[in-house]
Each structure stands twice: as C-alpha cells, then as structure tokens.
Amino acid sequence: MLVASDAVAKSELVLAVGGEPETGYDPLLGWGRYGHPLFQSTLLKRGPDLETVPDLAADWSLSSDRLTWTITIRPGVTFSDGSALTADDVAFTFNRAAETAGARDLSAMVDATAIDAETVEITLKRPWITFSETFYSLGIVPSDRYGPDYARQPTGSGPYTLVSWTEGEQLIVEANPGYYGEHPQFERLTFLFTSEDTSLAAALAGQVDVVSVPAPMADLEPAGFKTIVATSVDNRGITFPMREPGETNAEGEPVGNAVTSDIAIRRAINLAIDREELVAVALLGHGRPAYGPADGLPWSAPDASLAQDLGAGREMLDAAGWREGPDGVRVRDDVRAAMNLNYPASDLTRQALAVTTAQQLEAIGLDVTAKGLSWDRIERVMHSEPVLFGWGSHSPEEVYSLYQSDWGGVDYYNPGYFSNPAVDEYFAEAQAAVSLEASYPYWQAAEWDGDTGFGAKGDAGWAWLVNLDHVYFVNECLDLGPLQTEPHGHGWPVTAMIEQWQWTCE
C-alpha cells in the first residue's frame, strides 16, 4: 500500500471516515440520508454552497396547488449492470420507500406514477414543503432487481459500485464505468471501519489517505498529511424524557423521568451549561456553541438562545421547589435531582461532552452521571433517561421529526416524547407554505414565538450543546476541492463531491 510520502499519481484511495450503516446500502432503509449515497443516483444534489444541482432530474416542477411534482429524468442513464434506468424505477423507489419501515417519512405521498419512460408524477395528500428533501437523499433503485439482498449487493447508477463488504472491517468499491456524470479520478476506494484510535494509528502509519478524527485527536496531524476542516451543522445535544414516569411503550421499555419531566429542570440545565467551555474543553476549539437543532440555518429562530446564567438557573430551581440537600444535590418531594447522561461508549467526543456537562451541572445542584453504553442499551433507556445524541441536516424536515408530537418514540426521533400543540400547529403551517422560503417564519416560531416553543426559552425538550467541525487528516497529495457545510457524520458527507477529488503529486 502506498504511504502519504509516496509522491506518485495513483488511482486508489483508502479512507477511514466511519459511517458503516447497520442496515446496509439500501436507500429505502436510510442509506444516503446524510450525504450522497455513492452507489445510487438521486434526483437532485447540492453543490459546494448547498445550491441545488440537477442529478437524475433534468427538470422538475410543483403544481400551483402544491400537490403534484412532475419530474423529467435525463435520458440514457443506465444502472451499473447496464440496464436502463427509467421513470418506472423512480416511481418504484418512491412507492416502495413509502411502504418500507425505514428512516424516511413519505407519509405525505399518495403515490408516484411513471407517465412515460422519462416522466414521473408524484402526488401528495396535502401540501408538504419538506417533501422535496427526498429528491436530494433518496437513491434510485432498480424496480426489477430490488429484493431482500439489495442492501448487501446494491445496483445503482451512482459514481461507484460495490465490490465487497466485510462487515465491521472494510468496504471496497470501484468506479462505475457507465456513470453519466463526471468520472472520478480514483478507480478504487477502500473504506476502513475501524475505531477512532485505530483509524488515527493507521494515519500515523501512512496506511490511509483520508481519516476523520474526533476533536480530542484533531491536533495530532501525522507527517505527510494536511488537516482539512469542514464546517458543519452536525450538532450534539441532550434529549430529555418529557413525561412523568410510570408508562411503558409497545416494546415494554420505560417511558418518563421524575426529574426531567419538570420544565424548571430542563430550562435550568439550558441556563447552566457553559457551551463555550464545552467547545474549548471537549472539542479543543473545533466547533461552536449550539443553542438549537439548526443554528445559523434560515429556519432557526435568531432570538431563541439563552446565555449562560447560573444564578438564574438556581433561582428557577428554588422557585420550583427543588431544595439543596446536605450533599448539595437538590431534592423535591423525596425525588433527588439525579440522572444518568448516556452516550455511546465508543464515541470519544460525546464522552468528553457528557463528562464536562455533568461537571458543569453540579453548580446548580444536579447530580449527573456520564454513562457510556452500547447503542442497544441506549435504545432501551432513551425514553426514560437523558441521552447525548447527534443530529444535523440541510433540511427543516429534521426539526419536524425531532419535535412533532406524532413522532414521539418513533425510532431515534423524538425519544423524549416532546409534545406541544402550538409547535405542531406552526409545523403544519410551515409544511403548507407556498415555498421553502415562505415556511421559514413558521419554523422559527415553532422554536420560540415569544411565549412558547420547543427551544430553550420554551418547553426545552433538549439542551443543545455544540456544533462540530468535521476534521480530516488528508494525504498532502490529495486535493478534495471545495467542501460543503456538512450534515451529521453518518454516510460519509465528505464524499458528496468525490468526483472533484484530484491527486496533485506526480
């Protein structure tokens, strides 16, 4: 294998950028939701400034009643096996995705119909402004070859094809010779699925060309590499169980928490957290404070954030009847203000955030225990204990899924069962808006309208902590070109514009 110092042109790369999908490479099960699906084409994609760029779609329009999308796909596109990609495949993909219990909400769709070989009509039940997000993220699959094994052996029309996948170890892909777009320079890519420590060791040994590194390791740049930093909307936040304890869900998992069900606790936590310190200590400066799920994006309320104020936090808890006990921990009605703050044990960044946050909350009399768990165990407690999750999307659709009442307890969305009728109403008005731009004031009001909202000044269903920088160590001979503002790290967002990557050494 070539190492970073080998200044010769090459056509193969080794990447350690995480993101191995549990359900495989099936867009109908969520593959490609963050970043480009690589093996499949999407109708649209985003450019370096997140502008809309045609992909499979040559033309697209929405009817005046906002109930029918008409999409014309580019002619002559083939799947990697040489078969033609037609409007039937597009219609099949959308219809099947609507039926599949995957990580996509197509409930607003009536159906998708192929009008002819190059034209698809998608009919909606009601105006739904975020439906177009699927055009950027839902990879098109072949209607006559999609089946139970597709996730492991995907056929698509994207820039690369899958050669082999050894779960937990590596994925090998090769350039698709029939790809209609710009042909990538690199004919073969190997993705390594290693731990953060092992990935960094591989970079230090010159065994990879691109490695994503967590903030605690971001200053350990190996010889022969350069550090590339991509800004992101990839956030980390704490979800709070909103209900009183005593319930269970359909799986028998406990729902509710005696401490976090109190709005005073949730608001006081938001007031007490020193987000600047979290960026400095847990991220080593590689990020920025987060106050909501979409900071800096046009659908985020500009006046929804709370500055740190320990005194106000203490006063709020005093007024709510939470009194400090002999050990300094607050108690009310024999309920001790103690809780676990769970995080995935393998994630060094979330561990640092959880530990630092727990230490900060001692100042207002809360006993918080940072606890690393497997994802299986997190799933069993996430409706009854706080969890440090990561999100971050290019669409307000994600805000909807995190706070909409009907999404309470659905997959990882809204695990705390957040519910606010006013927020739901603002969401409904946003989805019914005449354009995405026209929907922004409603999304903003849902976060904070001056009286209520899902944000820290309102019901405070989450305490958002930080937005991460995505840090990569990149072979000094590799030019990644312009980088997008990246979404959440699942799905290799750094590869979204891989066709532009160039080897610069000769």
Secondary structure as GFF3:
##gff-version 3
##sequence-region A 1 506
A	DSSP	beta_strand	12	16	.	.	.	ID=ss1
A	DSSP	three_ten_helix	27	29	.	.	.	ID=ss2
A	DSSP	beta_strand	44	46	.	.	.	ID=ss3
A	DSSP	beta_strand	52	54	.	.	.	ID=ss4
A	DSSP	beta_strand	57	62	.	.	.	ID=ss5
A	DSSP	beta_strand	68	73	.	.	.	ID=ss6
A	DSSP	alpha_helix	87	99	.	.	.	ID=ss7
A	DSSP	beta_strand	109	116	.	.	.	ID=ss8
A	DSSP	beta_strand	119	124	.	.	.	ID=ss9
A	DSSP	three_ten_helix	129	132	.	.	.	ID=ss10
A	DSSP	alpha_helix	133	137	.	.	.	ID=ss11
A	DSSP	beta_strand	160	166	.	.	.	ID=ss12
A	DSSP	beta_strand	170	175	.	.	.	ID=ss13
A	DSSP	beta_strand	188	192	.	.	.	ID=ss14
A	DSSP	alpha_helix	196	204	.	.	.	ID=ss15
A	DSSP	beta_strand	210	213	.	.	.	ID=ss16
A	DSSP	three_ten_helix	215	217	.	.	.	ID=ss17
A	DSSP	beta_strand	225	230	.	.	.	ID=ss18
A	DSSP	beta_strand	235	239	.	.	.	ID=ss19
A	DSSP	beta_strand	247	248	.	.	.	ID=ss20
A	DSSP	beta_strand	254	255	.	.	.	ID=ss21
A	DSSP	alpha_helix	263	272	.	.	.	ID=ss22
A	DSSP	alpha_helix	275	282	.	.	.	ID=ss23
A	DSSP	beta_strand	287	289	.	.	.	ID=ss24
A	DSSP	alpha_helix	310	319	.	.	.	ID=ss25
A	DSSP	beta_strand	323	324	.	.	.	ID=ss26
A	DSSP	beta_strand	330	332	.	.	.	ID=ss27
A	DSSP	beta_strand	335	336	.	.	.	ID=ss28
A	DSSP	beta_strand	338	344	.	.	.	ID=ss29
A	DSSP	alpha_helix	348	361	.	.	.	ID=ss30
A	DSSP	three_ten_helix	362	364	.	.	.	ID=ss31
A	DSSP	beta_strand	367	373	.	.	.	ID=ss32
A	DSSP	alpha_helix	375	381	.	.	.	ID=ss33
A	DSSP	beta_strand	387	391	.	.	.	ID=ss34
A	DSSP	alpha_helix	397	403	.	.	.	ID=ss35
A	DSSP	three_ten_helix	405	407	.	.	.	ID=ss36
A	DSSP	alpha_helix	421	431	.	.	.	ID=ss37
A	DSSP	alpha_helix	436	447	.	.	.	ID=ss38
A	DSSP	beta_strand	462	468	.	.	.	ID=ss39
A	DSSP	beta_strand	470	475	.	.	.	ID=ss40
A	DSSP	beta_strand	478	479	.	.	.	ID=ss41
A	DSSP	three_ten_helix	493	500	.	.	.	ID=ss42
A	DSSP	beta_strand	502	503	.	.	.	ID=ss43
###
